[in-house]
């Protein structure tokens, strides 16, 4: 039962189940609220006779519905959350305009907007607005007075100075991000000046986002949800999470998100993507935009895209589509207003006998007003019958009138309108009525109601809610909607609308003809489909759904992601190291002891990554550690012997190449530790397959080793590389390796085929046996450090020592190492093998491992020392739990006990460890 904590089944619900439960709860709460409203408690409502209903409505909302708050106070959901969760809505602009009347006096004018409308009447959470008030307030007195005035409207100001506004808002937001996101590209003129100004604008952009974050942090309370909006605040999620990683943060984009090929032209592409990915939930209007974002993250950042979002080292940022709606009831109620009815009557009389077509747009490049006018002109040319029987009413709301490009657009539109009216008009009528201004809410509703055909020809639009508003006001007229396929609304209203490519004038002309001549029955069917969607997918539902998903995303993250190991505390490990008597250090090589490859300065440096080199800062620390007689160091790598010789030949350490299948003692020669009778007959056939796919996949490469073959496609196109890897695996499993004893190890961007049982963990027991055999250890090993960036298949190296811990630590028997030492002494040891380059034929290793007189002789020698080895085997390890450190580098999904983020952290740690060893 809901509310019965003993019978609460919330723990067993999956994500969809939890969301369905929350949806039912919201619906029940909405029904209860409507019942309260009918009893006279309707506190937030547009007055039917209010000429400025929009502002009055929003005023009441911003002032707060105290009665509703009191009514719900103390209520809890079945999961224990309060019904009214506090929501911090962070946008570039507050929903108010401020005018200074005196030194400490301000006049506030509430402005309407889609985001404000979305939260009107939503009683499930209590919103607080954070943003810029649109004015420069340099003095402290004015800031305090404005803050106090805005607090009454549930608004919190962010104060930006004029220079920041110029560089951040007018510069980076409007000149860089907005055109790019609408496929207009980056500024082309004066490239050098653009590059210089870009850097200062981007710096101002980050600074402004941090200023927003500071205000949020000052007003944040535990349990609040922070909802960041639009391209102005792409850095905000990162700033917030750096301050408080437990903060619930969502980010929503109200514009299109371009394809990865467009986004990658942005100089700050990676920084912006990673900043957005700090959010728990990232929302877009359509699936296309969400898909583009995930594609940009995979192609540009090299991260893993999943059906749920983007995954980075075990952390999932959920990415989803949330199509916004409108407050449809508000429009339908407005149609009953006496003033609206008066407007409707006047319009019907004014345009009696003529079909009314309507366009309502901002005077903007992306709205496609010129193509719309040209299509209408083409229609009048081809259809003389309609020249005096149709009129186009075009409302073009001026915007950015000080920008030359917009001034040029205005002149172009006026020129086209004048030409069409001159060609097809008369002394009494003209085919186009063009208004360079906005209409008030009630007049606009009346205009929607008398329209026969709405024409939306956006060249690129995030959503375009004009189409929604038109449908909401058409329940009696049943007009036709012509909608650009490049508007986000086409994803929602496409079934009922006539979709067009606005660039195709002929297609738009045909759509106008079809709409004007459409039978009433078809108009009814199309309208009914769209009307049902508009009235059910409202702005309030959109807001509720996003916040519900955000809350659930945080819950799911806690359930689905493995617990991330803690960061290695250097001082603790160094103290244990210093107190021990005999230490064993097992170090990986690639991404552990090498320089970081994936850095902003060296991104995409394929040659550097293929030529593995020891980090130069490690030469000194490794020398000091290797010279310590009480410390044994083993470098355990998947690389071949030549690579390890080149990097570590001068050091007094053990080297284990090809996942431990080849071992070189300190200052000794290479030997093989491969099991006897290891079948390598599959190598040649697999090599042919890898060669074929390397030829077909640009920037891929493969390595030939004696016990494995590795195909790497990290630098290939990510999607093409995955397809090629899938095809390769399907072919391998059905052909060359179908009956072979091999393991296929898939990395994030690689495919490795190796003999069965070839893992770092499996090799450790043989390596330890050789070490004990060679060094004749008399003092037990009481400290082990195992650190590396290993594939999941090789993470058994981390758990190898866990069973060796004494019973009072883990209660497990110690038997594995005993067997390793027995095997080291009993089995034959292969003859020393010469170091070979990476292009050596794999079958050579096979021939070298076959037993011969030399190997038989060495095996006999090993057996003669068997009793000695058995006598010391039980004393080889004296390892307590606190003296074992397994550390994963850059992999949060790991079996290791501790974590380091990059190889730079490894360098820092080994430096401090070496310093401690010398002191």
Secondary structure as the mmCIF struct_conf table of DSSP 4:
data_model
#
loop_
_struct_conf.conf_type_id
_struct_conf.id
_struct_conf.beg_label_comp_id
_struct_conf.beg_label_asym_id
_struct_conf.beg_label_seq_id
_struct_conf.end_label_comp_id
_struct_conf.end_label_asym_id
_struct_conf.end_label_seq_id
TURN_TY1_P TURN_TY1_P1 UNK A 2 UNK A 3
HELX_RH_3T_P HELX_RH_3T_P1 UNK A 5 UNK A 7
HELX_RH_3T_P HELX_RH_3T_P2 UNK A 10 UNK A 12
HELX_RH_AL_P HELX_RH_AL_P1 UNK A 15 UNK A 36
HELX_RH_PI_P HELX_RH_PI_P1 UNK A 37 UNK A 41
BEND BEND1 UNK A 44 UNK A 44
TURN_TY1_P TURN_TY1_P2 UNK A 48 UNK A 49
TURN_TY1_P TURN_TY1_P3 UNK A 51 UNK A 52
HELX_RH_AL_P HELX_RH_AL_P2 UNK A 53 UNK A 63
HELX_RH_AL_P HELX_RH_AL_P3 UNK A 66 UNK A 72
TURN_TY1_P TURN_TY1_P4 UNK A 73 UNK A 74
STRN STRN1 UNK A 76 UNK A 76
TURN_TY1_P TURN_TY1_P5 UNK A 78 UNK A 79
BEND BEND2 UNK A 80 UNK A 80
STRN STRN2 UNK A 82 UNK A 82
BEND BEND3 UNK A 83 UNK A 84
STRN STRN3 UNK A 85 UNK A 93
BEND BEND4 UNK A 95 UNK A 95
STRN STRN4 UNK A 96 UNK A 102
TURN_TY1_P TURN_TY1_P6 UNK A 103 UNK A 104
STRN STRN5 UNK A 105 UNK A 110
HELX_RH_AL_P HELX_RH_AL_P4 UNK A 114 UNK A 119
TURN_TY1_P TURN_TY1_P7 UNK A 120 UNK A 121
BEND BEND5 UNK A 124 UNK A 124
STRN STRN6 UNK A 125 UNK A 132
BEND BEND6 UNK A 134 UNK A 135
BEND BEND7 UNK A 139 UNK A 139
HELX_RH_AL_P HELX_RH_AL_P5 UNK A 140 UNK A 151
TURN_TY1_P TURN_TY1_P8 UNK A 152 UNK A 154
STRN STRN7 UNK A 155 UNK A 157
HELX_RH_AL_P HELX_RH_AL_P6 UNK A 162 UNK A 164
HELX_RH_PI_P HELX_RH_PI_P2 UNK A 165 UNK A 177
HELX_RH_AL_P HELX_RH_AL_P7 UNK A 178 UNK A 181
TURN_TY1_P TURN_TY1_P9 UNK A 182 UNK A 183
BEND BEND8 UNK A 186 UNK A 186
BEND BEND9 UNK A 189 UNK A 190
HELX_RH_AL_P HELX_RH_AL_P8 UNK A 191 UNK A 219
TURN_TY1_P TURN_TY1_P10 UNK A 222 UNK A 223
STRN STRN8 UNK A 225 UNK A 229
BEND BEND10 UNK A 230 UNK A 230
HELX_RH_3T_P HELX_RH_3T_P3 UNK A 231 UNK A 233
TURN_TY1_P TURN_TY1_P11 UNK A 234 UNK A 235
HELX_RH_AL_P HELX_RH_AL_P9 UNK A 236 UNK A 243
TURN_TY1_P TURN_TY1_P12 UNK A 245 UNK A 246
BEND BEND11 UNK A 247 UNK A 247
STRN STRN9 UNK A 248 UNK A 252
BEND BEND12 UNK A 254 UNK A 255
HELX_RH_AL_P HELX_RH_AL_P10 UNK A 260 UNK A 263
TURN_TY1_P TURN_TY1_P13 UNK A 264 UNK A 265
BEND BEND13 UNK A 266 UNK A 266
TURN_TY1_P TURN_TY1_P14 UNK A 267 UNK A 268
HELX_RH_AL_P HELX_RH_AL_P11 UNK A 269 UNK A 277
TURN_TY1_P TURN_TY1_P15 UNK A 278 UNK A 278
BEND BEND14 UNK A 279 UNK A 280
STRN STRN10 UNK A 281 UNK A 284
BEND BEND15 UNK A 285 UNK A 286
HELX_RH_AL_P HELX_RH_AL_P12 UNK A 287 UNK A 300
BEND BEND16 UNK A 301 UNK A 301
HELX_LH_PP_P HELX_LH_PP_P1 UNK A 303 UNK A 303
STRN STRN11 UNK A 304 UNK A 306
TURN_TY1_P TURN_TY1_P16 UNK A 307 UNK A 308
STRN STRN12 UNK A 309 UNK A 312
TURN_TY1_P TURN_TY1_P17 UNK A 313 UNK A 314
STRN STRN13 UNK A 315 UNK A 321
HELX_RH_AL_P HELX_RH_AL_P13 UNK A 328 UNK A 334
TURN_TY1_P TURN_TY1_P18 UNK A 335 UNK A 336
BEND BEND17 UNK A 337 UNK A 337
HELX_RH_AL_P HELX_RH_AL_P14 UNK A 338 UNK A 350
TURN_TY1_P TURN_TY1_P19 UNK A 351 UNK A 353
BEND BEND18 UNK A 354 UNK A 354
STRN STRN14 UNK A 355 UNK A 362
BEND BEND19 UNK A 363 UNK A 363
HELX_RH_3T_P HELX_RH_3T_P4 UNK A 365 UNK A 367
HELX_RH_AL_P HELX_RH_AL_P15 UNK A 369 UNK A 382
HELX_RH_3T_P HELX_RH_3T_P5 UNK A 384 UNK A 386
TURN_TY1_P TURN_TY1_P20 UNK A 387 UNK A 389
STRN STRN15 UNK A 390 UNK A 397
TURN_TY1_P TURN_TY1_P21 UNK A 401 UNK A 402
BEND BEND20 UNK A 403 UNK A 403
HELX_RH_AL_P HELX_RH_AL_P16 UNK A 404 UNK A 424
BEND BEND21 UNK A 427 UNK A 428
BEND BEND22 UNK A 431 UNK A 431
STRN STRN16 UNK A 432 UNK A 435
BEND BEND23 UNK A 436 UNK A 437
HELX_RH_AL_P HELX_RH_AL_P17 UNK A 441 UNK A 450
BEND BEND24 UNK A 452 UNK A 452
STRN STRN17 UNK A 453 UNK A 456
BEND BEND25 UNK A 459 UNK A 460
STRN STRN18 UNK A 461 UNK A 461
BEND BEND26 UNK A 462 UNK A 462
TURN_TY1_P TURN_TY1_P22 UNK A 465 UNK A 465
HELX_RH_AL_P HELX_RH_AL_P18 UNK A 466 UNK A 472
TURN_TY1_P TURN_TY1_P23 UNK A 473 UNK A 473
TURN_TY1_P TURN_TY1_P24 UNK A 475 UNK A 477
STRN STRN19 UNK A 480 UNK A 484
TURN_TY1_P TURN_TY1_P25 UNK A 485 UNK A 486
STRN STRN20 UNK A 487 UNK A 487
TURN_TY1_P TURN_TY1_P26 UNK A 488 UNK A 489
HELX_RH_AL_P HELX_RH_AL_P19 UNK A 490 UNK A 493
TURN_TY1_P TURN_TY1_P27 UNK A 494 UNK A 496
BEND BEND27 UNK A 497 UNK A 497
STRN STRN21 UNK A 498 UNK A 500
TURN_TY1_P TURN_TY1_P28 UNK A 502 UNK A 503
HELX_RH_AL_P HELX_RH_AL_P20 UNK A 505 UNK A 516
TURN_TY1_P TURN_TY1_P29 UNK A 517 UNK A 517
HELX_RH_AL_P HELX_RH_AL_P21 UNK A 520 UNK A 536
BEND BEND28 UNK A 537 UNK A 537
HELX_RH_AL_P HELX_RH_AL_P22 UNK A 539 UNK A 560
BEND BEND29 UNK A 561 UNK A 561
HELX_LH_PP_P HELX_LH_PP_P2 UNK A 562 UNK A 565
STRN STRN22 UNK A 566 UNK A 567
HELX_LH_PP_P HELX_LH_PP_P3 UNK A 568 UNK A 568
HELX_RH_AL_P HELX_RH_AL_P23 UNK A 570 UNK A 579
BEND BEND30 UNK A 581 UNK A 582
STRN STRN23 UNK A 583 UNK A 587
TURN_TY1_P TURN_TY1_P30 UNK A 590 UNK A 593
STRN STRN24 UNK A 594 UNK A 594
HELX_LH_PP_P HELX_LH_PP_P4 UNK A 595 UNK A 596
BEND BEND31 UNK A 597 UNK A 599
TURN_TY1_P TURN_TY1_P31 UNK A 600 UNK A 604
HELX_RH_AL_P HELX_RH_AL_P24 UNK A 606 UNK A 610
BEND BEND32 UNK A 611 UNK A 611
STRN STRN25 UNK A 614 UNK A 614
TURN_TY1_P TURN_TY1_P32 UNK A 616 UNK A 617
HELX_RH_AL_P HELX_RH_AL_P25 UNK A 618 UNK A 626
TURN_TY1_P TURN_TY1_P33 UNK A 627 UNK A 627
TURN_TY1_P TURN_TY1_P34 UNK A 629 UNK A 630
STRN STRN26 UNK A 631 UNK A 636
BEND BEND33 UNK A 638 UNK A 639
HELX_RH_AL_P HELX_RH_AL_P26 UNK A 641 UNK A 648
TURN_TY1_P TURN_TY1_P35 UNK A 649 UNK A 650
BEND BEND34 UNK A 651 UNK A 653
STRN STRN27 UNK A 654 UNK A 657
TURN_TY1_P TURN_TY1_P36 UNK A 658 UNK A 661
STRN STRN28 UNK A 662 UNK A 664
TURN_TY1_P TURN_TY1_P37 UNK A 666 UNK A 667
STRN STRN29 UNK A 670 UNK A 672
HELX_LH_PP_P HELX_LH_PP_P5 UNK A 674 UNK A 675
TURN_TY1_P TURN_TY1_P38 UNK A 676 UNK A 677
TURN_TY1_P TURN_TY1_P39 UNK A 681 UNK A 682
HELX_RH_AL_P HELX_RH_AL_P27 UNK A 683 UNK A 696
BEND BEND35 UNK A 697 UNK A 697
TURN_TY1_P TURN_TY1_P40 UNK A 698 UNK A 699
STRN STRN30 UNK A 701 UNK A 704
BEND BEND36 UNK A 706 UNK A 707
STRN STRN31 UNK A 708 UNK A 712
TURN_TY1_P TURN_TY1_P41 UNK A 714 UNK A 715
BEND BEND37 UNK A 716 UNK A 716
HELX_RH_AL_P HELX_RH_AL_P28 UNK A 718 UNK A 734
TURN_TY1_P TURN_TY1_P42 UNK A 735 UNK A 739
BEND BEND38 UNK A 740 UNK A 740
STRN STRN32 UNK A 742 UNK A 746
BEND BEND39 UNK A 748 UNK A 749
STRN STRN33 UNK A 750 UNK A 755
TURN_TY1_P TURN_TY1_P43 UNK A 756 UNK A 757
HELX_RH_AL_P HELX_RH_AL_P29 UNK A 760 UNK A 775
TURN_TY1_P TURN_TY1_P44 UNK A 776 UNK A 776
BEND BEND40 UNK A 779 UNK A 779
HELX_LH_PP_P HELX_LH_PP_P6 UNK A 780 UNK A 780
STRN STRN34 UNK A 781 UNK A 781
STRN STRN35 UNK A 783 UNK A 788
HELX_RH_3T_P HELX_RH_3T_P6 UNK A 792 UNK A 794
TURN_TY1_P TURN_TY1_P45 UNK A 795 UNK A 795
HELX_RH_AL_P HELX_RH_AL_P30 UNK A 796 UNK A 799
TURN_TY1_P TURN_TY1_P46 UNK A 800 UNK A 801
HELX_RH_3T_P HELX_RH_3T_P7 UNK A 802 UNK A 804
BEND BEND41 UNK A 805 UNK A 805
TURN_TY1_P TURN_TY1_P47 UNK A 807 UNK A 810
HELX_RH_AL_P HELX_RH_AL_P31 UNK A 816 UNK A 826
BEND BEND42 UNK A 827 UNK A 827
HELX_LH_PP_P HELX_LH_PP_P7 UNK A 828 UNK A 832
TURN_TY1_P TURN_TY1_P48 UNK A 838 UNK A 839
BEND BEND43 UNK A 840 UNK A 840
HELX_RH_AL_P HELX_RH_AL_P32 UNK A 842 UNK A 849
BEND BEND44 UNK A 850 UNK A 850
HELX_RH_AL_P HELX_RH_AL_P33 UNK A 853 UNK A 863
TURN_TY1_P TURN_TY1_P49 UNK A 864 UNK A 865
HELX_RH_AL_P HELX_RH_AL_P34 UNK A 866 UNK A 873
TURN_TY1_P TURN_TY1_P50 UNK A 874 UNK A 875
BEND BEND45 UNK A 876 UNK A 876
STRN STRN36 UNK A 877 UNK A 877
HELX_RH_3T_P HELX_RH_3T_P8 UNK A 881 UNK A 883
STRN STRN37 UNK A 884 UNK A 889
BEND BEND46 UNK A 890 UNK A 890
BEND BEND47 UNK A 892 UNK A 897
STRN STRN38 UNK A 898 UNK A 900
BEND BEND48 UNK A 901 UNK A 902
HELX_RH_AL_P HELX_RH_AL_P35 UNK A 903 UNK A 918
#
